[in-house]
């Protein structure tokens, strides 16, 4: 399809709005703290919608309906545990980190790890480098979603689609820092939620209604309407590991967890988990149902999906195209998808900027660097990360595609154990954290490759392992943390008290 | 803030799945599938097991988050 002038106008208006937010936010930036954690001034709704915008990526928007199209109701757990990851992040990480950050002045979660584990160089550097790599990979994955939508809507070449989206996101993020990202996310999340709530029911109605959709799915394969598959992927054990992956893995992803440092008052954490779950959950359930509706429409011959790899990711685009004949609404839908993609890409870019300029440059390489230099370096890294990932996204090597697929799994196995053990177990030590982080990262890559390439080794078929590959790496990281921590020197009581380590969330 | 109640609620979900998977699964699936195949006027065209498991999990999550909101005081 080729867009008309109205669609171009709607999308252009959206882009201009984002740039205006960046220009407004740039006036509030006085120092690095303003740039990286928005001066710790975010209010309740800005924070909640920033968290939703950060967690809801473009690929989750297209992929949620795509997975629903492919596997049906057994994938519905994704719609419970992804929104719940925000609550998990706030409750289990946010409250403590926010309270400690007030006195310790943390800018990134690496500041906490360096403090808690008395490791200003080794653990900070490992965590920062792992975070940068994982965030860059995740960033390339986001561009895939931008490309799918812009090419579908405007029939423009891939490089041009990527360039437009990258330029807009990069400009407002680079000039406005977290102020711009947070306020842009507020607008983007509102567009996303309202857009999905309005458009999804239209598609479901066009497909014959919710009950009809489920009945058609039953006629295709009765397992598609069951809560889990009888065996293999999306059987009960897999769903359990999938739930841990989504809920904990997303919660400890660097671009998500750093948001908790930017809130103004810890009391905003009171209702943020429930508000985020209800708002985001409702939108995600509707998105999944559009995937089911798309399957029904394909089955009944209303449209066919294109003959491309991962064609199921196009189901929502085709569903919109055939259910909503008004071309102007397609432009609005394009804005919805762009909002979802950009709300994650901007936060990822800023997270990479923070980890390079603050964690590696200021805290490791040049501790006496002036604030102005750190701020400038943050902006330069945002620009560089945007262009590097864009170039990679134009022609992604096979290896990169595999790493994007591993995405959240690598985050879970690398960051979850050092963070959870650091906050809640006084016995966790520096060497334990280093072992857990490095072994978690390495083993998740090994299990990921074995699973992806369907390797059969020592009688074990890695293509059909009962749990998500990352869960095995997660368990290895837990064992490494416990064994090494027991065998090594304990952290000083002073540091443990300063970092509020113990089996509680907050002392009242 | 004591996190024990939250853990109990999370434990409830895990125990539910554990029991289902290890003890009830065969009979439960059989009975429900027979029932749903026979009567097509089921709710939303879905098997009861889907409505029950998804519904119960959502309710448990909302109750847990509600509990958190009602009991968390925080301090700045």
Interface residues (C-beta under 8 A of the other chain):
Chain A: X73 X76 X77 X80 X84 X87 X91 X95 X99 X102 X210 X211 X212 X213 X214 X215 X218 X222 X225 X226 X227 X236 X237 X240 X265 X266 X267 X269 X270 X271 X273 X274 X277 X278 X281 X503 X504 X505 X506 X508
Chain B: X1 X2 X3 X6 X14 X17 X20 X21 X33 X37 X40 X44 X45 X46 X47 X49 X50 X53 X54 X57 X58 X61 X62 X65 X66 X68 X69 X72 X73 X74 X75 X76
